[in-house]
């Protein structure tokens, strides 16, 4: 924005995929995948309150036992030492895939999550579930979302300018009334 006023932008998406499966002999289910992730929120040095920027991403895996009607595995990869999982042993979990950053004026600049500013984290994940029953129907659901929100506020006109605009509008209203 280059003139007085404010503006905002929001970009949010969510994806979900679900698969039904059975294990013929039963046993554990192993997840293994690669990912790149980077978050950034930025505001210029001259921004004023309530200017704000934020971004977030989320990834969650669930396995539901369709015959028992119960959730048996939930995993939201959250990095080393994290605890966002039930029914799974997280063997490799290099960084969180459930994170957010924000920046609010007057504390302007850049907030980021990545290997370094402008450079994404890159990693491989692996996890193994508790043993699953043979010939039982399960549903694997993968949920992913990414969000970015920004709001910029630029200085409002001085009170004298607002007063002059108000008088001008009043004058227009009176001149139209006389013509009627």
PyMOL CGO cylinders between C-alpha atoms (Angstrom):
from pymol import cmd
from pymol.cgo import CYLINDER

trace = [
    CYLINDER, 0.00, 0.00, 0.00, 1.27, 3.42, -0.90, 0.3, 1, 1, 1, 1, 1, 1,
    CYLINDER, 1.27, 3.42, -0.90, -1.62, 5.60, 0.28, 0.3, 1, 1, 1, 1, 1, 1,
    CYLINDER, -1.62, 5.60, 0.28, -3.64, 6.07, 3.45, 0.3, 1, 1, 1, 1, 1, 1,
    CYLINDER, -3.64, 6.07, 3.45, -5.77, 3.18, 4.64, 0.3, 1, 1, 1, 1, 1, 1,
    CYLINDER, -5.77, 3.18, 4.64, -5.28, -0.44, 5.41, 0.3, 1, 1, 1, 1, 1, 1,
    CYLINDER, -5.28, -0.44, 5.41, -5.27, -3.72, 3.55, 0.3, 1, 1, 1, 1, 1, 1,
    CYLINDER, -5.27, -3.72, 3.55, -5.12, -7.39, 4.31, 0.3, 1, 1, 1, 1, 1, 1,
    CYLINDER, -5.12, -7.39, 4.31, -4.52, -10.67, 2.54, 0.3, 1, 1, 1, 1, 1, 1,
    CYLINDER, -4.52, -10.67, 2.54, -5.19, -14.26, 3.52, 0.3, 1, 1, 1, 1, 1, 1,
    CYLINDER, -5.19, -14.26, 3.52, -4.13, -17.41, 1.68, 0.3, 1, 1, 1, 1, 1, 1,
    CYLINDER, -4.13, -17.41, 1.68, -5.14, -20.68, 3.33, 0.3, 1, 1, 1, 1, 1, 1,
    CYLINDER, -5.14, -20.68, 3.33, -5.34, -24.13, 1.81, 0.3, 1, 1, 1, 1, 1, 1,
    CYLINDER, -5.34, -24.13, 1.81, -6.04, -27.53, 3.21, 0.3, 1, 1, 1, 1, 1, 1,
    CYLINDER, -6.04, -27.53, 3.21, -5.62, -30.92, 1.58, 0.3, 1, 1, 1, 1, 1, 1,
    CYLINDER, -5.62, -30.92, 1.58, -6.87, -34.27, 2.80, 0.3, 1, 1, 1, 1, 1, 1,
    CYLINDER, -6.87, -34.27, 2.80, -6.42, -37.76, 1.35, 0.3, 1, 1, 1, 1, 1, 1,
    CYLINDER, -6.42, -37.76, 1.35, -7.79, -40.98, 2.80, 0.3, 1, 1, 1, 1, 1, 1,
    CYLINDER, -7.79, -40.98, 2.80, -7.01, -44.61, 1.89, 0.3, 1, 1, 1, 1, 1, 1,
    CYLINDER, -7.01, -44.61, 1.89, -8.65, -47.80, 3.12, 0.3, 1, 1, 1, 1, 1, 1,
    CYLINDER, -8.65, -47.80, 3.12, -6.43, -50.87, 3.55, 0.3, 1, 1, 1, 1, 1, 1,
    CYLINDER, -6.43, -50.87, 3.55, -6.07, -54.30, 5.14, 0.3, 1, 1, 1, 1, 1, 1,
    CYLINDER, -6.07, -54.30, 5.14, -2.89, -56.09, 6.18, 0.3, 1, 1, 1, 1, 1, 1,
    CYLINDER, -2.89, -56.09, 6.18, -3.02, -59.76, 5.12, 0.3, 1, 1, 1, 1, 1, 1,
    CYLINDER, -3.02, -59.76, 5.12, -0.65, -60.97, 7.85, 0.3, 1, 1, 1, 1, 1, 1,
    CYLINDER, -0.65, -60.97, 7.85, -1.01, -58.08, 10.26, 0.3, 1, 1, 1, 1, 1, 1,
    CYLINDER, -1.01, -58.08, 10.26, 1.93, -56.28, 11.80, 0.3, 1, 1, 1, 1, 1, 1,
    CYLINDER, 1.93, -56.28, 11.80, 3.21, -52.74, 11.89, 0.3, 1, 1, 1, 1, 1, 1,
    CYLINDER, 3.21, -52.74, 11.89, 2.70, -50.05, 9.28, 0.3, 1, 1, 1, 1, 1, 1,
    CYLINDER, 2.70, -50.05, 9.28, 5.80, -47.95, 8.46, 0.3, 1, 1, 1, 1, 1, 1,
    CYLINDER, 5.80, -47.95, 8.46, 5.70, -44.34, 7.26, 0.3, 1, 1, 1, 1, 1, 1,
    CYLINDER, 5.70, -44.34, 7.26, 8.68, -42.95, 5.36, 0.3, 1, 1, 1, 1, 1, 1,
    CYLINDER, 8.68, -42.95, 5.36, 8.74, -39.69, 3.40, 0.3, 1, 1, 1, 1, 1, 1,
    CYLINDER, 8.74, -39.69, 3.40, 10.88, -36.68, 2.45, 0.3, 1, 1, 1, 1, 1, 1,
    CYLINDER, 10.88, -36.68, 2.45, 9.87, -33.04, 2.86, 0.3, 1, 1, 1, 1, 1, 1,
    CYLINDER, 9.87, -33.04, 2.86, 11.06, -29.46, 2.36, 0.3, 1, 1, 1, 1, 1, 1,
    CYLINDER, 11.06, -29.46, 2.36, 9.54, -26.75, 4.53, 0.3, 1, 1, 1, 1, 1, 1,
    CYLINDER, 9.54, -26.75, 4.53, 10.05, -23.02, 5.04, 0.3, 1, 1, 1, 1, 1, 1,
    CYLINDER, 10.05, -23.02, 5.04, 7.99, -20.37, 6.83, 0.3, 1, 1, 1, 1, 1, 1,
    CYLINDER, 7.99, -20.37, 6.83, 8.47, -16.60, 6.82, 0.3, 1, 1, 1, 1, 1, 1,
    CYLINDER, 8.47, -16.60, 6.82, 6.62, -13.58, 8.16, 0.3, 1, 1, 1, 1, 1, 1,
    CYLINDER, 6.62, -13.58, 8.16, 7.97, -10.11, 7.38, 0.3, 1, 1, 1, 1, 1, 1,
    CYLINDER, 7.97, -10.11, 7.38, 7.09, -6.46, 7.96, 0.3, 1, 1, 1, 1, 1, 1,
    CYLINDER, 7.09, -6.46, 7.96, 8.96, -3.33, 6.85, 0.3, 1, 1, 1, 1, 1, 1,
    CYLINDER, 8.96, -3.33, 6.85, 10.92, -1.23, 9.33, 0.3, 1, 1, 1, 1, 1, 1,
    CYLINDER, 10.92, -1.23, 9.33, 8.50, 1.72, 9.11, 0.3, 1, 1, 1, 1, 1, 1,
    CYLINDER, 8.50, 1.72, 9.11, 5.27, -0.27, 9.72, 0.3, 1, 1, 1, 1, 1, 1,
    CYLINDER, 5.27, -0.27, 9.72, 2.97, 0.72, 12.59, 0.3, 1, 1, 1, 1, 1, 1,
    CYLINDER, 2.97, 0.72, 12.59, 0.63, -1.23, 14.87, 0.3, 1, 1, 1, 1, 1, 1,
    CYLINDER, 0.63, -1.23, 14.87, -1.58, -3.16, 14.06, 0.3, 1, 1, 1, 1, 1, 1,
    CYLINDER, -1.58, -3.16, 14.06, 0.45, -4.26, 11.00, 0.3, 1, 1, 1, 1, 1, 1,
    CYLINDER, 0.45, -4.26, 11.00, 1.01, -8.02, 11.24, 0.3, 1, 1, 1, 1, 1, 1,
    CYLINDER, 1.01, -8.02, 11.24, 2.12, -11.01, 9.17, 0.3, 1, 1, 1, 1, 1, 1,
    CYLINDER, 2.12, -11.01, 9.17, 1.97, -14.73, 9.94, 0.3, 1, 1, 1, 1, 1, 1,
    CYLINDER, 1.97, -14.73, 9.94, 2.42, -18.08, 8.26, 0.3, 1, 1, 1, 1, 1, 1,
    CYLINDER, 2.42, -18.08, 8.26, 1.88, -21.69, 9.31, 0.3, 1, 1, 1, 1, 1, 1,
    CYLINDER, 1.88, -21.69, 9.31, 1.98, -25.25, 8.05, 0.3, 1, 1, 1, 1, 1, 1,
    CYLINDER, 1.98, -25.25, 8.05, 0.52, -28.46, 9.48, 0.3, 1, 1, 1, 1, 1, 1,
    CYLINDER, 0.52, -28.46, 9.48, 0.81, -32.15, 8.55, 0.3, 1, 1, 1, 1, 1, 1,
    CYLINDER, 0.81, -32.15, 8.55, -1.01, -34.96, 10.38, 0.3, 1, 1, 1, 1, 1, 1,
    CYLINDER, -1.01, -34.96, 10.38, -1.36, -38.69, 9.72, 0.3, 1, 1, 1, 1, 1, 1,
    CYLINDER, -1.36, -38.69, 9.72, -4.12, -40.76, 11.33, 0.3, 1, 1, 1, 1, 1, 1,
    CYLINDER, -4.12, -40.76, 11.33, -5.07, -44.43, 11.15, 0.3, 1, 1, 1, 1, 1, 1,
    CYLINDER, -5.07, -44.43, 11.15, -8.59, -45.40, 12.19, 0.3, 1, 1, 1, 1, 1, 1,
    CYLINDER, -8.59, -45.40, 12.19, -9.77, -48.94, 12.84, 0.3, 1, 1, 1, 1, 1, 1,
    CYLINDER, -9.77, -48.94, 12.84, -13.00, -48.92, 10.79, 0.3, 1, 1, 1, 1, 1, 1,
    CYLINDER, -13.00, -48.92, 10.79, -14.31, -52.12, 12.37, 0.3, 1, 1, 1, 1, 1, 1,
    CYLINDER, -14.31, -52.12, 12.37, -13.89, -50.88, 15.96, 0.3, 1, 1, 1, 1, 1, 1,
    CYLINDER, -13.89, -50.88, 15.96, -14.71, -47.26, 15.04, 0.3, 1, 1, 1, 1, 1, 1,
    CYLINDER, -14.71, -47.26, 15.04, -11.63, -45.99, 16.87, 0.3, 1, 1, 1, 1, 1, 1,
    CYLINDER, -11.63, -45.99, 16.87, -8.57, -43.89, 16.13, 0.3, 1, 1, 1, 1, 1, 1,
    CYLINDER, -8.57, -43.89, 16.13, -5.44, -45.94, 16.82, 0.3, 1, 1, 1, 1, 1, 1,
    CYLINDER, -5.44, -45.94, 16.82, -2.64, -43.80, 15.36, 0.3, 1, 1, 1, 1, 1, 1,
    CYLINDER, -2.64, -43.80, 15.36, -2.15, -40.03, 15.19, 0.3, 1, 1, 1, 1, 1, 1,
    CYLINDER, -2.15, -40.03, 15.19, 1.18, -38.51, 14.16, 0.3, 1, 1, 1, 1, 1, 1,
    CYLINDER, 1.18, -38.51, 14.16, 1.96, -34.83, 13.62, 0.3, 1, 1, 1, 1, 1, 1,
    CYLINDER, 1.96, -34.83, 13.62, 5.73, -34.75, 12.92, 0.3, 1, 1, 1, 1, 1, 1,
    CYLINDER, 5.73, -34.75, 12.92, 7.11, -32.17, 15.35, 0.3, 1, 1, 1, 1, 1, 1,
    CYLINDER, 7.11, -32.17, 15.35, 10.88, -32.59, 15.38, 0.3, 1, 1, 1, 1, 1, 1,
    CYLINDER, 10.88, -32.59, 15.38, 13.39, -34.13, 17.77, 0.3, 1, 1, 1, 1, 1, 1,
    CYLINDER, 13.39, -34.13, 17.77, 12.09, -34.55, 21.29, 0.3, 1, 1, 1, 1, 1, 1,
    CYLINDER, 12.09, -34.55, 21.29, 8.53, -33.79, 20.21, 0.3, 1, 1, 1, 1, 1, 1,
    CYLINDER, 8.53, -33.79, 20.21, 5.49, -35.62, 21.50, 0.3, 1, 1, 1, 1, 1, 1,
    CYLINDER, 5.49, -35.62, 21.50, 2.76, -35.17, 18.88, 0.3, 1, 1, 1, 1, 1, 1,
    CYLINDER, 2.76, -35.17, 18.88, 2.05, -38.85, 18.29, 0.3, 1, 1, 1, 1, 1, 1,
    CYLINDER, 2.05, -38.85, 18.29, 0.03, -41.74, 19.68, 0.3, 1, 1, 1, 1, 1, 1,
    CYLINDER, 0.03, -41.74, 19.68, 0.23, -45.35, 18.52, 0.3, 1, 1, 1, 1, 1, 1,
    CYLINDER, 0.23, -45.35, 18.52, 3.48, -44.71, 16.64, 0.3, 1, 1, 1, 1, 1, 1,
    CYLINDER, 3.48, -44.71, 16.64, 7.21, -44.73, 17.31, 0.3, 1, 1, 1, 1, 1, 1,
    CYLINDER, 7.21, -44.73, 17.31, 8.86, -41.84, 15.49, 0.3, 1, 1, 1, 1, 1, 1,
    CYLINDER, 8.86, -41.84, 15.49, 12.29, -43.11, 14.39, 0.3, 1, 1, 1, 1, 1, 1,
    CYLINDER, 12.29, -43.11, 14.39, 13.39, -40.13, 12.27, 0.3, 1, 1, 1, 1, 1, 1,
    CYLINDER, 13.39, -40.13, 12.27, 11.77, -36.72, 12.86, 0.3, 1, 1, 1, 1, 1, 1,
    CYLINDER, 11.77, -36.72, 12.86, 14.33, -34.03, 11.91, 0.3, 1, 1, 1, 1, 1, 1,
    CYLINDER, 14.33, -34.03, 11.91, 12.16, -30.90, 12.31, 0.3, 1, 1, 1, 1, 1, 1,
    CYLINDER, 12.16, -30.90, 12.31, 8.56, -29.89, 12.97, 0.3, 1, 1, 1, 1, 1, 1,
    CYLINDER, 8.56, -29.89, 12.97, 6.04, -30.03, 10.15, 0.3, 1, 1, 1, 1, 1, 1,
    CYLINDER, 6.04, -30.03, 10.15, 3.52, -28.33, 12.47, 0.3, 1, 1, 1, 1, 1, 1,
    CYLINDER, 3.52, -28.33, 12.47, 4.78, -24.83, 13.06, 0.3, 1, 1, 1, 1, 1, 1,
    CYLINDER, 4.78, -24.83, 13.06, 4.02, -21.12, 12.68, 0.3, 1, 1, 1, 1, 1, 1,
    CYLINDER, 4.02, -21.12, 12.68, 5.76, -17.75, 12.74, 0.3, 1, 1, 1, 1, 1, 1,
    CYLINDER, 5.76, -17.75, 12.74, 4.49, -14.20, 13.12, 0.3, 1, 1, 1, 1, 1, 1,
    CYLINDER, 4.49, -14.20, 13.12, 5.70, -10.62, 13.06, 0.3, 1, 1, 1, 1, 1, 1,
    CYLINDER, 5.70, -10.62, 13.06, 3.77, -7.71, 14.57, 0.3, 1, 1, 1, 1, 1, 1,
    CYLINDER, 3.77, -7.71, 14.57, 4.64, -4.01, 14.31, 0.3, 1, 1, 1, 1, 1, 1,
    CYLINDER, 4.64, -4.01, 14.31, 6.41, -2.21, 15.86, 0.3, 1, 1, 1, 1, 1, 1,
    CYLINDER, 6.41, -2.21, 15.86, 8.71, -5.26, 16.11, 0.3, 1, 1, 1, 1, 1, 1,
    CYLINDER, 8.71, -5.26, 16.11, 9.40, -5.28, 12.37, 0.3, 1, 1, 1, 1, 1, 1,
    CYLINDER, 9.40, -5.28, 12.37, 11.76, -7.44, 10.35, 0.3, 1, 1, 1, 1, 1, 1,
    CYLINDER, 11.76, -7.44, 10.35, 11.73, -11.16, 9.50, 0.3, 1, 1, 1, 1, 1, 1,
    CYLINDER, 11.73, -11.16, 9.50, 10.67, -14.22, 11.48, 0.3, 1, 1, 1, 1, 1, 1,
    CYLINDER, 10.67, -14.22, 11.48, 11.39, -17.54, 9.81, 0.3, 1, 1, 1, 1, 1, 1,
    CYLINDER, 11.39, -17.54, 9.81, 11.66, -21.30, 10.27, 0.3, 1, 1, 1, 1, 1, 1,
    CYLINDER, 11.66, -21.30, 10.27, 14.14, -22.87, 7.94, 0.3, 1, 1, 1, 1, 1, 1,
    CYLINDER, 14.14, -22.87, 7.94, 17.75, -23.92, 7.65, 0.3, 1, 1, 1, 1, 1, 1,
    CYLINDER, 17.75, -23.92, 7.65, 18.61, -20.22, 7.33, 0.3, 1, 1, 1, 1, 1, 1,
    CYLINDER, 18.61, -20.22, 7.33, 16.72, -17.14, 6.13, 0.3, 1, 1, 1, 1, 1, 1,
    CYLINDER, 16.72, -17.14, 6.13, 15.39, -17.93, 2.65, 0.3, 1, 1, 1, 1, 1, 1,
    CYLINDER, 15.39, -17.93, 2.65, 16.57, -21.58, 2.78, 0.3, 1, 1, 1, 1, 1, 1,
    CYLINDER, 16.57, -21.58, 2.78, 14.13, -24.43, 3.46, 0.3, 1, 1, 1, 1, 1, 1,
    CYLINDER, 14.13, -24.43, 3.46, 14.59, -27.24, 5.93, 0.3, 1, 1, 1, 1, 1, 1,
    CYLINDER, 14.59, -27.24, 5.93, 15.02, -30.56, 4.07, 0.3, 1, 1, 1, 1, 1, 1,
    CYLINDER, 15.02, -30.56, 4.07, 14.62, -33.94, 5.74, 0.3, 1, 1, 1, 1, 1, 1,
    CYLINDER, 14.62, -33.94, 5.74, 13.45, -37.53, 5.81, 0.3, 1, 1, 1, 1, 1, 1,
    CYLINDER, 13.45, -37.53, 5.81, 10.89, -38.88, 8.31, 0.3, 1, 1, 1, 1, 1, 1,
    CYLINDER, 10.89, -38.88, 8.31, 10.18, -42.41, 9.42, 0.3, 1, 1, 1, 1, 1, 1,
    CYLINDER, 10.18, -42.41, 9.42, 7.77, -43.88, 11.95, 0.3, 1, 1, 1, 1, 1, 1,
    CYLINDER, 7.77, -43.88, 11.95, 6.35, -47.31, 12.75, 0.3, 1, 1, 1, 1, 1, 1,
    CYLINDER, 6.35, -47.31, 12.75, 2.88, -47.91, 14.18, 0.3, 1, 1, 1, 1, 1, 1,
    CYLINDER, 2.88, -47.91, 14.18, 1.77, -50.25, 16.90, 0.3, 1, 1, 1, 1, 1, 1,
    CYLINDER, 1.77, -50.25, 16.90, 0.97, -53.73, 15.49, 0.3, 1, 1, 1, 1, 1, 1,
    CYLINDER, 0.97, -53.73, 15.49, -2.22, -53.78, 13.39, 0.3, 1, 1, 1, 1, 1, 1,
    CYLINDER, -2.22, -53.78, 13.39, -4.59, -56.75, 13.19, 0.3, 1, 1, 1, 1, 1, 1,
    CYLINDER, -4.59, -56.75, 13.19, -4.59, -59.06, 10.17, 0.3, 1, 1, 1, 1, 1, 1,
    CYLINDER, -4.59, -59.06, 10.17, -7.56, -58.78, 7.79, 0.3, 1, 1, 1, 1, 1, 1,
    CYLINDER, -7.56, -58.78, 7.79, -8.95, -55.77, 9.69, 0.3, 1, 1, 1, 1, 1, 1,
    CYLINDER, -8.95, -55.77, 9.69, -10.08, -52.69, 7.71, 0.3, 1, 1, 1, 1, 1, 1,
    CYLINDER, -10.08, -52.69, 7.71, -8.18, -49.47, 8.45, 0.3, 1, 1, 1, 1, 1, 1,
    CYLINDER, -8.18, -49.47, 8.45, -8.26, -45.97, 7.03, 0.3, 1, 1, 1, 1, 1, 1,
    CYLINDER, -8.26, -45.97, 7.03, -5.09, -43.88, 6.64, 0.3, 1, 1, 1, 1, 1, 1,
    CYLINDER, -5.09, -43.88, 6.64, -5.83, -40.15, 6.43, 0.3, 1, 1, 1, 1, 1, 1,
    CYLINDER, -5.83, -40.15, 6.43, -3.24, -37.49, 5.57, 0.3, 1, 1, 1, 1, 1, 1,
    CYLINDER, -3.24, -37.49, 5.57, -4.11, -33.86, 6.33, 0.3, 1, 1, 1, 1, 1, 1,
    CYLINDER, -4.11, -33.86, 6.33, -1.95, -30.97, 5.19, 0.3, 1, 1, 1, 1, 1, 1,
    CYLINDER, -1.95, -30.97, 5.19, -2.50, -27.22, 5.40, 0.3, 1, 1, 1, 1, 1, 1,
    CYLINDER, -2.50, -27.22, 5.40, -0.56, -24.05, 4.71, 0.3, 1, 1, 1, 1, 1, 1,
    CYLINDER, -0.56, -24.05, 4.71, -1.62, -20.57, 5.78, 0.3, 1, 1, 1, 1, 1, 1,
    CYLINDER, -1.62, -20.57, 5.78, -0.37, -17.04, 5.19, 0.3, 1, 1, 1, 1, 1, 1,
    CYLINDER, -0.37, -17.04, 5.19, -1.99, -13.88, 6.54, 0.3, 1, 1, 1, 1, 1, 1,
    CYLINDER, -1.99, -13.88, 6.54, -0.92, -10.23, 6.32, 0.3, 1, 1, 1, 1, 1, 1,
    CYLINDER, -0.92, -10.23, 6.32, -2.43, -6.94, 7.40, 0.3, 1, 1, 1, 1, 1, 1,
    CYLINDER, -2.43, -6.94, 7.40, -0.86, -3.58, 6.69, 0.3, 1, 1, 1, 1, 1, 1,
    CYLINDER, -0.86, -3.58, 6.69, -1.92, -0.26, 8.18, 0.3, 1, 1, 1, 1, 1, 1,
    CYLINDER, -1.92, -0.26, 8.18, -0.72, 3.02, 6.71, 0.3, 1, 1, 1, 1, 1, 1,
    CYLINDER, -0.72, 3.02, 6.71, -1.06, 6.35, 8.55, 0.3, 1, 1, 1, 1, 1, 1,
    CYLINDER, -1.06, 6.35, 8.55, -4.51, 7.90, 8.33, 0.3, 1, 1, 1, 1, 1, 1,
    CYLINDER, -4.51, 7.90, 8.33, -4.98, 11.47, 7.05, 0.3, 1, 1, 1, 1, 1, 1,
    CYLINDER, -4.98, 11.47, 7.05, -4.55, 14.31, 9.53, 0.3, 1, 1, 1, 1, 1, 1,
    CYLINDER, -4.55, 14.31, 9.53, -7.73, 15.51, 11.31, 0.3, 1, 1, 1, 1, 1, 1,
    CYLINDER, -7.73, 15.51, 11.31, -7.70, 18.80, 9.35, 0.3, 1, 1, 1, 1, 1, 1,
    CYLINDER, -7.70, 18.80, 9.35, -7.84, 16.86, 6.07, 0.3, 1, 1, 1, 1, 1, 1,
    CYLINDER, -7.84, 16.86, 6.07, -10.75, 14.78, 7.33, 0.3, 1, 1, 1, 1, 1, 1,
    CYLINDER, -10.75, 14.78, 7.33, -12.57, 17.94, 8.47, 0.3, 1, 1, 1, 1, 1, 1,
    CYLINDER, -12.57, 17.94, 8.47, -12.12, 19.59, 5.03, 0.3, 1, 1, 1, 1, 1, 1,
    CYLINDER, -12.12, 19.59, 5.03, -13.41, 16.46, 3.29, 0.3, 1, 1, 1, 1, 1, 1,
    CYLINDER, -13.41, 16.46, 3.29, -16.43, 16.42, 5.61, 0.3, 1, 1, 1, 1, 1, 1,
    CYLINDER, -16.43, 16.42, 5.61, -17.20, 20.10, 4.87, 0.3, 1, 1, 1, 1, 1, 1,
    CYLINDER, -17.20, 20.10, 4.87, -16.90, 19.43, 1.14, 0.3, 1, 1, 1, 1, 1, 1,
    CYLINDER, -16.90, 19.43, 1.14, -19.34, 16.51, 1.33, 0.3, 1, 1, 1, 1, 1, 1,
    CYLINDER, -19.34, 16.51, 1.33, -21.74, 18.61, 3.42, 0.3, 1, 1, 1, 1, 1, 1,
    CYLINDER, -21.74, 18.61, 3.42, -21.56, 21.35, 0.79, 0.3, 1, 1, 1, 1, 1, 1,
    CYLINDER, -21.56, 21.35, 0.79, -22.35, 18.88, -1.99, 0.3, 1, 1, 1, 1, 1, 1,
    CYLINDER, -22.35, 18.88, -1.99, -25.30, 17.58, -0.03, 0.3, 1, 1, 1, 1, 1, 1,
    CYLINDER, -25.30, 17.58, -0.03, -26.67, 21.11, 0.54, 0.3, 1, 1, 1, 1, 1, 1,
    CYLINDER, -26.67, 21.11, 0.54, -26.24, 22.13, -3.13, 0.3, 1, 1, 1, 1, 1, 1,
    CYLINDER, -26.24, 22.13, -3.13, -28.18, 19.05, -4.29, 0.3, 1, 1, 1, 1, 1, 1,
    CYLINDER, -28.18, 19.05, -4.29, -30.90, 19.82, -1.77, 0.3, 1, 1, 1, 1, 1, 1,
    CYLINDER, -30.90, 19.82, -1.77, -31.36, 23.40, -3.14, 0.3, 1, 1, 1, 1, 1, 1,
    CYLINDER, -31.36, 23.40, -3.14, -31.80, 22.13, -6.72, 0.3, 1, 1, 1, 1, 1, 1,
    CYLINDER, -31.80, 22.13, -6.72, -34.65, 19.79, -5.69, 0.3, 1, 1, 1, 1, 1, 1,
]
cmd.load_cgo(trace, "trace")
